[in-house]
Amino acid sequence: MSQKKELTKLLIQTLVSIVLVVGLVFSLAYFYRAPLLSYSKVFVDEFGYAGLFFGMVLSDSLPAFIPPDAFLMLAVSGGLSHLFTLVCMSTGSILGGTIAYVVGRFLIPRFHLGRQLVLHYEDKFLPYVRRYGFWAVVLAALTPVPYSWMAYTVGTFKMKYRLFFLGSLFRIVRMSVYFYAMLAGWVSGA
């Protein structure tokens, strides 16, 4: 597949995922507003911004833990400050990605199971890394491509951390776009 077709496909997947998120949040706000407000109030009262931060660290360092959008939803329905939410969640996401990068760089190569795991997912992510390099991290930071797996992969294949970090800064954009898309869904579903 050509680069242009691949990028177009990823852009379409990203736009579709944003539309689906807005639709899902609208539906949740419309049909389950009271229970969501109750759950988010408990989360916000118990954990606050620290819960969002550590939730994102776990979400982006452990693949398939809890999707980051779940924490965004808690922040939106919990009525937290937009700025502090985005700072906490973006910082937590980048730290989580950094942990995944370090694990990929230093731990995975030392263990047979780790190498097998990377080989299993290599077919999925390595073509992006080979074809796009730094931009593969940007794509993972912005699109439905799993960011934590990309972090493991580029760590394992020894991408310079500086490049990984610069690409990871695009998580700020992703968090912002999805946060405001969810907010739009939440407000319109009221």
C-alpha positions in Angstrom: 0.0 0.0 0.0 1.4 3.5 -0.9 2.2 6.0 1.9 -0.6 8.3 0.7 -3.2 5.5 0.9 -1.9 4.3 4.3 -2.0 7.9 5.7 -5.5 8.5 4.2 -6.7 5.2 5.8 -5.3 6.3 9.2 -6.9 9.7 8.9 -10.3 8.2 8.0 -9.9 5.8 11.0 -9.1 8.7 13.3 -12.1 10.8 12.1 -14.4 7.8 12.3 -13.2 7.1 15.9 -13.8 10.7 16.9 -17.3 10.6 15.4 -17.9 7.3 17.2 -16.6 8.7 20.5 -18.9 11.8 20.2 -21.9 9.5 19.4 -21.1 7.1 22.2 -20.7 10.0 24.7 -23.9 11.6 23.5 -25.8 8.2 23.9 -24.3 7.7 27.4 -25.2 11.3 28.4 -28.7 10.9 27.1 -29.5 7.4 28.4 -27.2 7.0 31.4 -26.5 10.6 32.6 -27.4 10.0 36.3 -25.3 6.8 36.8 -22.3 8.4 35.0 -22.5 11.5 37.1 -22.6 9.3 40.2 -19.6 7.2 39.1 -17.6 10.2 38.0 -18.3 12.1 41.2 -17.0 9.1 43.2 -13.9 9.0 41.0 -13.3 12.7 41.1 -13.9 12.9 44.9 -11.6 10.0 45.6 -8.8 10.4 43.1 -9.2 13.8 41.4 -6.5 15.0 39.0 -4.0 12.5 40.5 -6.3 9.7 39.5 -6.5 11.0 35.9 -2.7 11.3 35.9 -2.0 7.8 37.2 -4.8 6.3 35.2 -3.1 7.6 32.1 0.3 6.4 33.2 -1.1 2.9 33.5 -3.2 3.2 30.4 -0.3 4.1 28.2 2.3 1.9 29.8 0.3 -1.3 30.0 -1.4 -2.3 26.8 -5.0 -3.2 27.1 -5.2 -1.8 30.7 -8.0 0.7 30.3 -8.4 2.9 27.3 -7.4 6.5 27.8 -10.9 7.6 26.7 -12.4 6.1 29.8 -10.4 8.6 31.9 -11.4 11.4 29.6 -15.0 10.4 30.0 -14.7 10.5 33.8 -13.1 14.0 33.6 -15.8 15.3 31.2 -18.7 13.9 33.2 -17.0 14.9 36.5 -16.9 18.5 35.5 -13.2 19.0 36.1 -11.2 21.9 34.8 -10.4 21.6 31.2 -6.9 22.9 31.4 -5.9 20.9 34.5 -7.5 17.8 33.1 -5.5 18.1 29.8 -2.3 18.9 31.6 -2.6 15.9 34.0 -3.8 13.5 31.3 -1.3 14.5 28.6 1.6 14.4 31.1 0.5 11.0 32.4 0.1 9.7 28.9 3.6 10.8 27.9 5.1 9.4 31.1 3.2 6.1 30.4 4.6 6.0 26.9 8.1 6.7 28.2 7.8 3.8 30.6 6.7 1.5 27.7 9.6 2.8 25.7 12.1 2.0 28.5 10.6 -1.4 29.0 10.9 -2.0 25.3 14.4 -0.7 25.1 15.9 -2.3 28.2 13.7 -5.1 29.6 11.9 -6.8 26.7 15.2 -7.8 24.8 16.4 -9.6 28.0 13.6 -12.0 28.3 12.5 -14.7 25.9 8.8 -14.1 26.5 9.4 -10.3 25.9 11.1 -11.1 22.6 8.2 -13.4 21.6 5.7 -10.7 22.4 7.5 -8.1 20.3 7.8 -10.6 17.4 4.1 -11.3 17.6 3.3 -7.6 17.2 6.2 -6.7 15.0 4.3 -7.5 11.8 1.7 -4.9 12.8 4.0 -2.0 14.0 7.4 -2.5 12.4 6.3 -1.6 8.9 5.1 1.8 10.3 8.4 2.2 12.2 10.5 1.3 9.1 8.4 3.4 6.7 7.7 6.5 8.9 10.3 6.4 11.7 9.6 9.4 13.9 6.3 9.9 12.2 5.2 6.4 13.3 5.2 7.7 16.9 3.3 10.8 15.8 0.7 8.6 14.1 0.4 6.4 17.2 0.1 9.4 19.4 -2.7 10.8 17.3 -4.6 7.9 15.8 -6.3 4.6 16.9 -2.9 2.9 16.4 -2.1 1.7 20.0 0.4 4.1 21.4 1.8 1.8 24.1 2.6 -0.9 21.6 4.3 1.6 19.4 6.3 2.8 22.4 7.4 -0.8 23.2 8.3 -1.4 19.5 10.3 1.8 19.0 12.1 1.2 22.3 12.9 -2.4 21.3 14.2 -1.3 17.9 16.3 1.5 19.7 14.8 4.7 18.3 16.5 7.6 19.9 14.5 8.7 22.9 14.6 12.3 21.9 12.7 11.4 18.7 10.2 9.2 20.6 9.6 12.0 23.1 9.0 14.6 20.4 6.5 12.4 18.7 4.9 11.7 22.0 4.2 15.3 22.5 1.4 14.9 19.9 -0.5 13.0 22.7 -1.4 16.5 23.9 -3.2 17.2 20.6 -4.9 13.8 20.8 -6.0 14.3 24.4 -7.3 17.8 23.6 -9.3 16.8 20.5 -10.8 13.8 22.1 -11.6 15.7 25.3 -13.4 18.4 23.5 -15.2 15.9 21.2 -16.4 14.1 24.3 -17.4 17.3 25.9 -19.4 18.2 22.8 -21.1 14.8 23.0 -21.8 15.2 26.8 -23.3 18.7 26.5 -25.4 17.8 23.4 -26.7 14.6 25.1 -28.0 16.5 28.1 
